[in-house]
Amino acid sequence: MPLEQVLAAVLEAALPGLDDVPSELQARLLEMTWLGDGPLLTIAHSAMSESEQERLSDLGQRSAGLTSEEQAELALLRECYGAITLQKAWAYALLSIRSGKARFGQTAPT
């Protein structure tokens, strides 16, 4: 069996399906498969900016009385948060597959 098929089978068994993920994000996740450990650790430790996190929290707490512009902003921030979270999880999963153990305690290279 060719290496590509073996790798595809391992990833399919170990990682969640991407059927509900937007196509652009699917492509990014699949590209991550070929990244080295350093870039994957950087992704695994990434986060929204502090100002975006604060705005997301603020809008989320006031979600019932938001203007249409604020509702659109909240939806965009939630989408961004979801994409970052999924990329982080994917990076950790790839690192764990490569090493055969969880790598949550490692830090990103400087």
Stockholm file with secondary structure:
# STOCKHOLM 1.0

chainA/1-110         MPLEQVLAAVLEAALPGLDDVPSELQARLLEMTWLGDGPLLTIAHSAMSESEQERLSDLGQRSAGLTSEEQAELALLRECYGAITLQKAWAYALLSIRSGKARFGQTAPT
#=GR chainA/1-110 SS CCHHHHHHHHHHHHSCCCTTSCHHHHHHHHHHTTSCHHHHHHHHTCCCCHHHHHHHHHHHHTGGGCCHHHHHHHHHHHHHHHHHHHHHHHHHHHHHHHHTSCCTTCCCCC
#=GC SS_cons         CCHHHHHHHHHHHHSCCCTTSCHHHHHHHHHHTTSCHHHHHHHHTCCCCHHHHHHHHHHHHTGGGCCHHHHHHHHHHHHHHHHHHHHHHHHHHHHHHHHTSCCTTCCCCC
//
